[in-house]
Amino acid sequence: MPNSVALCIPAYNAAWCLPRLLKSAQNQQILFDEILVYNDCSWDNTEEVAKQYGATVINGFENKGCSYAKNKLAAIAKSEWLHFHDSDDLLLPNFTALAQKWINQKDCPDVVLFSYEYRDHKTNVLLGIRKFSNESLSSDPIKYSIEEQINPFCGLYRKSSFLKAGGYDCDPLVLFNEDCAMHISLAINGLSFGTEREVSIVNYYLENSMSQSNKNNCSRARFHVLFKASRQLDESFNSILVSELYRCIAGLSIHQDWKYIKEALNLCMELGQPHSTSGNSLFNFFTKINPFLAVWLREKIIRLFKSELRVDK
């Protein structure tokens, strides 16, 4: 279906939040051509709630996670364009109108990233507004996708290009950082990107969300995403990857995950830059002498003098 847009919602035990999202889909200035919900083996009444609001439900009979669900939704959708949305977030009424503005352009990019509000789920207090850099995305989408967290709830994707690039990586090692893995893959595969400045989405902060509850798993997954990227990119991206690896190491240090820290440092060495260039000058200096010792000492000093920053989860 030309110029058509499918709303694709992976859902697991989402009966509590689906009504809000599906009501916001019904209140669009231009209706979605399809609303698809993948019920990932929920044990609540996700299926019934989704159908109550007019969604087409695809039932999974084994819980396989959101990456599998999104790939399944993408394959089933009849529409030319895909918008993935988390069941606990919200669409403002202008989303589809903005989407149509883009896809009716002669040279619409393969991926359009929409600005969004970030709000507290309990209080609805505005925590921030996220807007993407069109200049940076246009000049180097691979670099931007490596350095920036891009979530699919703010994206519009040309289905054929998304599928040709391989969609989501279902490797369990990249779970908890699968969205970054997907956008890096899209950029590496040559998809074009654009950005919409007008806000049309609300992303809610949930204290017990998957990412908030599994921070060390997120850091481990981030390492595997960067490792995979290093195997696909030429050496011109090495310094960017090393900088991101040291950010990853900082997250792993909070949980004293020395095994993964050593693996990340070994990858930095393999990429030809074992030392940090993004920390403070003293830390950067000591990583030139002994990277692991520098990381270990920094963590011990933080735990000794700023223990309130180290509440392990």
NORCOR-V558129 format. One record per run of one state. SS is the DSSP state (hx for helix, st for strand, lp for the rest). FROM is the first residue (numbers start at 0). TO is the last residue. Records with the same first field share a line. If there is no record, write none. Layout:
# NORCOR-V558129
SS: FROM-TO + FROM-TO
This chain:
# NORCOR-V558129
lp: 0-3 + 11-13 + 26-32 + 40-44 + 52-54 + 60-63 + 76-79 + 84-88 + 91-93 + 103-109 + 120-124 + 130-132 + 139-139 + 147-150 + 164-170 + 174-176 + 188-191 + 205-208 + 213-213 + 230-233 + 254-256 + 270-279 + 305-305 + 309-312
st: 4-10 + 33-39 + 55-59 + 80-83 + 89-90 + 110-119 + 125-129 + 154-157 + 192-204
hx: 14-25 + 45-51 + 64-75 + 94-102 + 133-138 + 140-146 + 151-153 + 158-163 + 171-173 + 177-187 + 209-212 + 214-229 + 234-253 + 257-269 + 280-304 + 306-308
